[in-house]
Structure formats: structure tokens, C-alpha cells
């Protein structure tokens, strides 16, 4: 069950990163709209993505080694992954209050484009 859950999390995370960091993605739009405010936030979010991806790879590597689910290394790595994802979910809104209206406007335009087809 852990392998399946991790695979689902990894797929969702990859889609999230592509949406945010991919060509024409959210981060590009935020930097276009408000470069001074967005750049530090985007840099921090990219570092967060790298940390989460690295932790997922560590868990996958341990599972690939065939270690037991009660192995302390796997317990620690899995706990760290859960902590990172939960913490980032709580911090999902932009920290900079000045950036929040910009992000909301970008999301509103994206939703409108999706509705308009």
C-alpha cells in the first residue's frame, strides 16, 4: 500500500511542479506580473519542490532496496515526507501579502481560459 500511495503522490506532485514551473506555468506568470515581489517567493517554492522531490526519491530508493516497513530509515524518511507535504500545504498561499492579489488574478484568468476553451 505504501508503494501505491507513494506512486500516486509522486504523480500528483509531478503534475503540480509542471503546472507551477513548466513553460508558461504559474511561476512565469507571477514573475511577469510582479517580478520584484514574485522572484523571492518563486525561488523559495522551487527549493521546496526540490526538497520534496529528493525526499520522495529517498523513500522510493529505500523501498527499492526491499527493506522492511519497520526499518528506522524508512520510517524516518516517510515521516519527513509527510511532514514536508503537510507543512507546504499549510503554507500554500503566497507568504507575501503584496503577491497574493497578483496570484489571485493569475488564477482567475487561468480559470476563465479553461471555461472559454
N, C-alpha and C positions, 0 to 999 in steps of 0.2 A: 504494500500500500504506500510506503514511503517513496518508492521509486516512481510510482504513478503520480502521486501528488507533486513530487519534485519536477517531473516532466511537464505537468500542467502549469505549475508555477513558472518554470523556465520559458515555456511557450508564451504565456501571458506577459512575462517580463520582456521578452524579446520584442513582442508587438508594441509594448509601451515604449521601449527605447527607440524603436524605429519611428513611432509617431512623434516622439519628442526630438530626437537627434537626427533623424533622417533628412535627406534633401527636401527642402520645402516644409520641414517639420515645424513644430511649435517653437522650438528654441530659435530657429532662424527668424520666425515672425516676431517673436518677442524682442530680439535684438534689433530688427529693422524698426520696430515701433518705438523702442525706448532703449537705445544702446547703453547709455550710462548706467541706468538702473538695472537693466536685464543682465548685462555681461557677468557681474559677480555672482548673481543668483544662478545663471546658466552654468557657470564653471563649477559651482558647488554641487548642483544637481548631476552634472556629468561625473564628478568624483564619486557621488553617492551611487550612481549606476555602476561604476567600475568596482566599487566595494561589494555591492550586492552580487554582481556577476562573478567576482572572484570567490565569494563565499559559496555560491551555488556550485561552482566548479570544484571547490574543495569537498563539498558533500558528495557530489557525483563521483569524484575520484575515490573517496573512501568507500562508497558503495561498490564501485568497480573492483576494488581490492577484495571484496567479499567479506569484509569484517562484520562482526555481529552487531545487531542493533543496540546492544547494551555496551558496546565499546565506547569508552570515555571520549575518544577523539570524535566519533560520530555524534555522540550526544552533545558535545560542546559545539561542534560545527553547525549542527542542526539548530541548536538553541540560539546561536549567533545569527543565523539566517532568519529565524522567526523574529528575533529582536530587531534586526535591521529593517525588515519589511514592515513590521508593525510601527516602528518609530517613524519611518519615512511616510507611511500612510497618514500618520497624525500630523506630519509637517507638510502635507501635500500642497497646501496653499502657499503661494509665494510669501516669503518672510518679509519682503519689503512692501510696506503698505502702498508706496508710490507705484509699485509694479502691479499690484492687484487689479486696478482698473484696466490697465493695458492687457493683462492676461484675460480678464473677463471679456473685453472687446474682441480679442482674437478668437476665443471660444465661441462667442455669439456669431461672428462672421463664418466660422467653420460650420457651425450647426445650420446656418442659413444656406450655405453652399450645398450641404448634404440634402437638405429639404428640396432645394431647387433642382437638384440633379445635375 
